[in-house]
Amino acid sequence: MNPTCIKIEYYSNHTTIYASGDWTIHNVPKIDRVLKGFSCHRRLVWDFSAVSSFDSSGILLFMGYHDKFLSHCRVEVVGYTKAQERMFRLLLAHKVDDLIPKVERGLFYSIGKNTVSSYDVFVKFVNFTGYIMVAFLRYFTHPKNIRIKEIVYYMERSGVGALFIIALTSFLVGMVISYQSAVELAKFGADIFIVDLAGISITRELAPLITAIVVAGRSGSAYTAQIGAMKITEEISAMRTMGFDPYYFLILPRMIALMISLPLLIFFADMMGIAGSMLASYLELGISSHQFLNRMQEVLDIKHFWIGIVKGPFFAMLIVMIGCFRGLQVTDDTESIGYQTTASVVNSIFFVIACDALFSILLTKWGL
């Protein structure tokens, strides 16, 4: 710090800042360091009588701190010359903020911007989907490209690693469905029909949907974060430079692994959901496990089980494609990883639910 540029003295009823020397661009950083650590909550006198020279940088520094101190206390400026006052008035009349036009961005601007952005993302996703489908077909026409080791690895990460959370979620959902239904069915003496309701709803709709949502939040987000980190560190660019197609090495093994794992996880969720429903039926209605299973064999048609299982590969394709696509959309800043990971989970859950609704409509039309 240059001690000749600024000095602060405290008195009984006020504080005085003595400015001196050259308040020019060369000394502005030193003066700024002193003023940045100073705060005043009583009358402030700013004395410029000892200042030998001023340039626009010094004036702008003074203007910024003058407005800051003025919001906390009364500021009195003394000792300035006519030339300094003219420069101050000139800069005050031509502030940079006033020269930049302020754009009013209303509702229609936001709607238009979001629409264009969404359309751009949609077009990119369609192109990405087309490339994935072509690569998927080529993957099996050239069996040497199938990466068995990576597929098994991702099956373990996305399948075996998700067993506990899927078991717990499905078991609790089965219990809740039976508890809520038992109250109403008991009013009509139709206790045993709780088996029909739980068996069909769990195997056909709830187990596939819950499993896909859990996997989307767990594995889909992980795919986005992993590929996004690889893009930031330029590993994907390095793979392309060395002649390796990232789609074959990063995306297709994940897709095939999840297409195999998800139907198995749905089957596991069916069992855990029915077990939860069986427990709730026994506690609430006194239906024994023997009665429950006998009724289940009578009313649960095998088609409901297979409909739930068949949904698995389609849900898996959506989760992997959206997760990997969002990972490839990551830019060069770490904040983008968080944004794209969030978008990946939200988009995956939305499209899984939409796909399930489409299945329900089509299967109902076909009488299944």
VENCORLIN-V809637 format. One record per residue. N is the residue number from 0. RES is the residue in three letters. BURIAL is I if it has 24 or more other C-alpha atoms within 12 Angstrom, else O. D_LAST is the distance of its C-alpha to the last C-alpha in whole Angstrom. Layout:
n:N res:RES burial:BURIAL d_last:D_LAST
n:N res:RES burial:BURIAL d_last:D_LAST
//
This chain:
n:0 res:MET burial:O d_last:83
n:1 res:ASN burial:O d_last:86
n:2 res:PRO burial:O d_last:88
n:3 res:THR burial:O d_last:90
n:4 res:CYS burial:I d_last:87
n:5 res:ILE burial:I d_last:86
n:6 res:LYS burial:I d_last:87
n:7 res:ILE burial:I d_last:86
n:8 res:GLU burial:O d_last:88
n:9 res:TYR burial:O d_last:87
n:10 res:TYR burial:O d_last:90
n:11 res:SER burial:O d_last:90
n:12 res:ASN burial:O d_last:88
n:13 res:HIS burial:O d_last:87
n:14 res:THR burial:I d_last:86
n:15 res:THR burial:I d_last:87
n:16 res:ILE burial:I d_last:85
n:17 res:TYR burial:I d_last:88
n:18 res:ALA burial:I d_last:87
n:19 res:SER burial:I d_last:90
n:20 res:GLY burial:I d_last:90
n:21 res:ASP burial:I d_last:88
n:22 res:TRP burial:I d_last:84
n:23 res:THR burial:I d_last:83
n:24 res:ILE burial:O d_last:80
n:25 res:HIS burial:O d_last:82
n:26 res:ASN burial:I d_last:82
n:27 res:VAL burial:I d_last:79
n:28 res:PRO burial:O d_last:77
n:29 res:LYS burial:I d_last:80
n:30 res:ILE burial:I d_last:80
n:31 res:ASP burial:I d_last:76
n:32 res:ARG burial:O d_last:76
n:33 res:VAL burial:O d_last:79
n:34 res:LEU burial:I d_last:77
n:35 res:LYS burial:O d_last:74
n:36 res:GLY burial:O d_last:75
n:37 res:PHE burial:O d_last:77
n:38 res:SER burial:O d_last:76
n:39 res:CYS burial:I d_last:78
n:40 res:HIS burial:O d_last:78
n:41 res:ARG burial:O d_last:81
n:42 res:ARG burial:I d_last:83
n:43 res:LEU burial:I d_last:83
n:44 res:VAL burial:I d_last:86
n:45 res:TRP burial:I d_last:85
n:46 res:ASP burial:I d_last:89
n:47 res:PHE burial:I d_last:89
n:48 res:SER burial:I d_last:93
n:49 res:ALA burial:O d_last:93
n:50 res:VAL burial:I d_last:90
n:51 res:SER burial:O d_last:92
n:52 res:SER burial:I d_last:89
n:53 res:PHE burial:I d_last:86
n:54 res:ASP burial:I d_last:83
n:55 res:SER burial:I d_last:80
n:56 res:SER burial:I d_last:78
n:57 res:GLY burial:I d_last:80
n:58 res:ILE burial:I d_last:80
n:59 res:LEU burial:I d_last:76
n:60 res:LEU burial:I d_last:76
n:61 res:PHE burial:I d_last:78
n:62 res:MET burial:I d_last:76
n:63 res:GLY burial:O d_last:73
n:64 res:TYR burial:I d_last:75
n:65 res:HIS burial:I d_last:77
n:66 res:ASP burial:O d_last:74
n:67 res:LYS burial:O d_last:72
n:68 res:PHE burial:I d_last:75
n:69 res:LEU burial:O d_last:76
n:70 res:SER burial:O d_last:72
n:71 res:HIS burial:O d_last:74
n:72 res:CYS burial:O d_last:78
n:73 res:ARG burial:O d_last:80
n:74 res:VAL burial:I d_last:82
n:75 res:GLU burial:O d_last:85
n:76 res:VAL burial:I d_last:86
n:77 res:VAL burial:O d_last:89
n:78 res:GLY burial:O d_last:92
n:79 res:TYR burial:I d_last:90
n:80 res:THR burial:O d_last:92
n:81 res:LYS burial:O d_last:91
n:82 res:ALA burial:O d_last:90
n:83 res:GLN burial:I d_last:87
n:84 res:GLU burial:O d_last:87
n:85 res:ARG burial:O d_last:86
n:86 res:MET burial:I d_last:84
n:87 res:PHE burial:I d_last:82
n:88 res:ARG burial:O d_last:82
n:89 res:LEU burial:O d_last:81
n:90 res:LEU burial:I d_last:78
n:91 res:LEU burial:O d_last:77
n:92 res:ALA burial:O d_last:77
n:93 res:HIS burial:O d_last:74
n:94 res:LYS burial:O d_last:72
n:95 res:VAL burial:O d_last:69
n:96 res:ASP burial:O d_last:66
n:97 res:ASP burial:O d_last:68
n:98 res:LEU burial:O d_last:68
n:99 res:ILE burial:O d_last:64
n:100 res:PRO burial:O d_last:62
n:101 res:LYS burial:O d_last:60
n:102 res:VAL burial:O d_last:56
n:103 res:GLU burial:O d_last:55
n:104 res:ARG burial:O d_last:51
n:105 res:GLY burial:O d_last:49
n:106 res:LEU burial:O d_last:46
n:107 res:PHE burial:O d_last:45
n:108 res:TYR burial:O d_last:46
n:109 res:SER burial:O d_last:44
n:110 res:ILE burial:O d_last:41
n:111 res:GLY burial:O d_last:42
n:112 res:LYS burial:O d_last:43
n:113 res:ASN burial:O d_last:40
n:114 res:THR burial:O d_last:38
n:115 res:VAL burial:O d_last:40
n:116 res:SER burial:O d_last:39
n:117 res:SER burial:O d_last:36
n:118 res:TYR burial:O d_last:36
n:119 res:ASP burial:O d_last:38
n:120 res:VAL burial:O d_last:35
n:121 res:PHE burial:O d_last:32
n:122 res:VAL burial:O d_last:34
n:123 res:LYS burial:O d_last:35
n:124 res:PHE burial:I d_last:32
n:125 res:VAL burial:O d_last:31
n:126 res:ASN burial:O d_last:34
n:127 res:PHE burial:I d_last:33
n:128 res:THR burial:I d_last:29
n:129 res:GLY burial:O d_last:30
n:130 res:TYR burial:O d_last:33
n:131 res:ILE burial:I d_last:31
n:132 res:MET burial:O d_last:28
n:133 res:VAL burial:O d_last:31
n:134 res:ALA burial:I d_last:33
n:135 res:PHE burial:I d_last:30
n:136 res:LEU burial:O d_last:30
n:137 res:ARG burial:O d_last:34
n:138 res:TYR burial:I d_last:33
n:139 res:PHE burial:O d_last:32
n:140 res:THR burial:O d_last:34
n:141 res:HIS burial:O d_last:37
n:142 res:PRO burial:O d_last:36
n:143 res:LYS burial:O d_last:39
n:144 res:ASN burial:O d_last:38
n:145 res:ILE burial:I d_last:35
n:146 res:ARG burial:I d_last:37
n:147 res:ILE burial:O d_last:36
n:148 res:LYS burial:O d_last:38
n:149 res:GLU burial:O d_last:37
n:150 res:ILE burial:I d_last:33
n:151 res:VAL burial:O d_last:34
n:152 res:TYR burial:O d_last:36
n:153 res:TYR burial:I d_last:33
n:154 res:MET burial:I d_last:31
n:155 res:GLU burial:O d_last:33
n:156 res:ARG burial:I d_last:34
n:157 res:SER burial:I d_last:31
n:158 res:GLY burial:I d_last:29
n:159 res:VAL burial:I d_last:31
n:160 res:GLY burial:O d_last:33
n:161 res:ALA burial:I d_last:30
n:162 res:LEU burial:I d_last:29
n:163 res:PHE burial:O d_last:32
n:164 res:ILE burial:I d_last:30
n:165 res:ILE burial:I d_last:27
n:166 res:ALA burial:I d_last:28
n:167 res:LEU burial:I d_last:30
n:168 res:THR burial:I d_last:27
n:169 res:SER burial:I d_last:24
n:170 res:PHE burial:I d_last:26
n:171 res:LEU burial:I d_last:28
n:172 res:VAL burial:I d_last:24
n:173 res:GLY burial:I d_last:23
n:174 res:MET burial:I d_last:26
n:175 res:VAL burial:I d_last:26
n:176 res:ILE burial:I d_last:23
n:177 res:SER burial:I d_last:24
n:178 res:TYR burial:I d_last:28
n:179 res:GLN burial:O d_last:26
n:180 res:SER burial:I d_last:24
n:181 res:ALA burial:I d_last:27
n:182 res:VAL burial:O d_last:29
n:183 res:GLU burial:O d_last:27
n:184 res:LEU burial:O d_last:25
n:185 res:ALA burial:O d_last:29
n:186 res:LYS burial:O d_last:30
n:187 res:PHE burial:O d_last:28
n:188 res:GLY burial:O d_last:29
n:189 res:ALA burial:O d_last:25
n:190 res:ASP burial:I d_last:26
n:191 res:ILE burial:I d_last:24
n:192 res:PHE burial:I d_last:20
n:193 res:ILE burial:I d_last:21
n:194 res:VAL burial:I d_last:20
n:195 res:ASP burial:I d_last:16
n:196 res:LEU burial:I d_last:16
n:197 res:ALA burial:I d_last:18
n:198 res:GLY burial:I d_last:16
n:199 res:ILE burial:I d_last:12
n:200 res:SER burial:I d_last:14
n:201 res:ILE burial:I d_last:16
n:202 res:THR burial:I d_last:14
n:203 res:ARG burial:I d_last:11
n:204 res:GLU burial:I d_last:13
n:205 res:LEU burial:I d_last:17
n:206 res:ALA burial:I d_last:18
n:207 res:PRO burial:I d_last:17
n:208 res:LEU burial:I d_last:18
n:209 res:ILE burial:I d_last:21
n:210 res:THR burial:I d_last:22
n:211 res:ALA burial:I d_last:22
n:212 res:ILE burial:I d_last:24
n:213 res:VAL burial:I d_last:26
n:214 res:VAL burial:I d_last:27
n:215 res:ALA burial:I d_last:27
n:216 res:GLY burial:I d_last:30
n:217 res:ARG burial:I d_last:31
n:218 res:SER burial:I d_last:31
n:219 res:GLY burial:I d_last:30
n:220 res:SER burial:I d_last:34
n:221 res:ALA burial:I d_last:35
n:222 res:TYR burial:I d_last:35
n:223 res:THR burial:I d_last:36
n:224 res:ALA burial:I d_last:39
n:225 res:GLN burial:I d_last:40
n:226 res:ILE burial:I d_last:39
n:227 res:GLY burial:I d_last:41
n:228 res:ALA burial:I d_last:44
n:229 res:MET burial:I d_last:44
n:230 res:LYS burial:I d_last:45
n:231 res:ILE burial:I d_last:47
n:232 res:THR burial:O d_last:49
n:233 res:GLU burial:O d_last:49
n:234 res:GLU burial:O d_last:47
n:235 res:ILE burial:I d_last:45
n:236 res:SER burial:O d_last:48
n:237 res:ALA burial:O d_last:50
n:238 res:MET burial:O d_last:47
n:239 res:ARG burial:O d_last:47
n:240 res:THR burial:O d_last:50
n:241 res:MET burial:O d_last:50
n:242 res:GLY burial:O d_last:48
n:243 res:PHE burial:O d_last:45
n:244 res:ASP burial:O d_last:41
n:245 res:PRO burial:I d_last:40
n:246 res:TYR burial:I d_last:36
n:247 res:TYR burial:I d_last:37
n:248 res:PHE burial:I d_last:39
n:249 res:LEU burial:I d_last:37
n:250 res:ILE burial:I d_last:34
n:251 res:LEU burial:I d_last:32
n:252 res:PRO burial:I d_last:33
n:253 res:ARG burial:I d_last:31
n:254 res:MET burial:I d_last:28
n:255 res:ILE burial:I d_last:28
n:256 res:ALA burial:I d_last:29
n:257 res:LEU burial:I d_last:26
n:258 res:MET burial:I d_last:23
n:259 res:ILE burial:I d_last:24
n:260 res:SER burial:I d_last:25
n:261 res:LEU burial:I d_last:22
n:262 res:PRO burial:I d_last:19
n:263 res:LEU burial:I d_last:22
n:264 res:LEU burial:I d_last:23
n:265 res:ILE burial:I d_last:19
n:266 res:PHE burial:I d_last:19
n:267 res:PHE burial:I d_last:23
n:268 res:ALA burial:I d_last:22
n:269 res:ASP burial:I d_last:19
n:270 res:MET burial:I d_last:22
n:271 res:MET burial:I d_last:24
n:272 res:GLY burial:I d_last:22
n:273 res:ILE burial:I d_last:21
n:274 res:ALA burial:I d_last:25
n:275 res:GLY burial:I d_last:26
n:276 res:SER burial:I d_last:24
n:277 res:MET burial:I d_last:26
n:278 res:LEU burial:I d_last:29
n:279 res:ALA burial:I d_last:29
n:280 res:SER burial:I d_last:27
n:281 res:TYR burial:I d_last:30
n:282 res:LEU burial:O d_last:33
n:283 res:GLU burial:I d_last:32
n:284 res:LEU burial:I d_last:30
n:285 res:GLY burial:O d_last:32
n:286 res:ILE burial:I d_last:29
n:287 res:SER burial:O d_last:30
n:288 res:SER burial:O d_last:28
n:289 res:HIS burial:O d_last:28
n:290 res:GLN burial:O d_last:27
n:291 res:PHE burial:I d_last:24
n:292 res:LEU burial:I d_last:23
n:293 res:ASN burial:O d_last:23
n:294 res:ARG burial:I d_last:21
n:295 res:MET burial:I d_last:19
n:296 res:GLN burial:O d_last:18
n:297 res:GLU burial:O d_last:18
n:298 res:VAL burial:O d_last:15
n:299 res:LEU burial:I d_last:13
n:300 res:ASP burial:O d_last:11
n:301 res:ILE burial:O d_last:11
n:302 res:LYS burial:O d_last:8
n:303 res:HIS burial:I d_last:8
n:304 res:PHE burial:I d_last:12
n:305 res:TRP burial:I d_last:11
n:306 res:ILE burial:I d_last:9
n:307 res:GLY burial:I d_last:12
n:308 res:ILE burial:I d_last:14
n:309 res:VAL burial:I d_last:13
n:310 res:LYS burial:I d_last:14
n:311 res:GLY burial:I d_last:17
n:312 res:PRO burial:I d_last:19
n:313 res:PHE burial:I d_last:18
n:314 res:PHE burial:I d_last:20
n:315 res:ALA burial:I d_last:22
n:316 res:MET burial:I d_last:23
n:317 res:LEU burial:I d_last:23
n:318 res:ILE burial:I d_last:26
n:319 res:VAL burial:I d_last:28
n:320 res:MET burial:I d_last:28
n:321 res:ILE burial:I d_last:29
n:322 res:GLY burial:I d_last:31
n:323 res:CYS burial:I d_last:33
n:324 res:PHE burial:I d_last:34
n:325 res:ARG burial:I d_last:35
n:326 res:GLY burial:I d_last:37
n:327 res:LEU burial:I d_last:39
n:328 res:GLN burial:I d_last:39
n:329 res:VAL burial:I d_last:42
n:330 res:THR burial:O d_last:45
n:331 res:ASP burial:O d_last:49
n:332 res:ASP burial:O d_last:49
n:333 res:THR burial:O d_last:47
n:334 res:GLU burial:O d_last:46
n:335 res:SER burial:I d_last:44
n:336 res:ILE burial:I d_last:42
n:337 res:GLY burial:I d_last:41
n:338 res:TYR burial:O d_last:40
n:339 res:GLN burial:I d_last:38
n:340 res:THR burial:I d_last:36
n:341 res:THR burial:I d_last:36
n:342 res:ALA burial:I d_last:34
n:343 res:SER burial:I d_last:32
n:344 res:VAL burial:I d_last:30
n:345 res:VAL burial:I d_last:30
n:346 res:ASN burial:I d_last:28
n:347 res:SER burial:I d_last:26
n:348 res:ILE burial:I d_last:25
n:349 res:PHE burial:O d_last:24
n:350 res:PHE burial:I d_last:22
n:351 res:VAL burial:I d_last:20
n:352 res:ILE burial:I d_last:19
n:353 res:ALA burial:O d_last:19
n:354 res:CYS burial:I d_last:17
n:355 res:ASP burial:I d_last:14
n:356 res:ALA burial:O d_last:14
n:357 res:LEU burial:O d_last:13
n:358 res:PHE burial:I d_last:10
n:359 res:SER burial:O d_last:9
n:360 res:ILE burial:O d_last:10
n:361 res:LEU burial:O d_last:9
n:362 res:LEU burial:O d_last:5
n:363 res:THR burial:O d_last:6
n:364 res:LYS burial:O d_last:8
n:365 res:TRP burial:O d_last:6
n:366 res:GLY burial:O d_last:4
n:367 res:LEU burial:O d_last:0
//
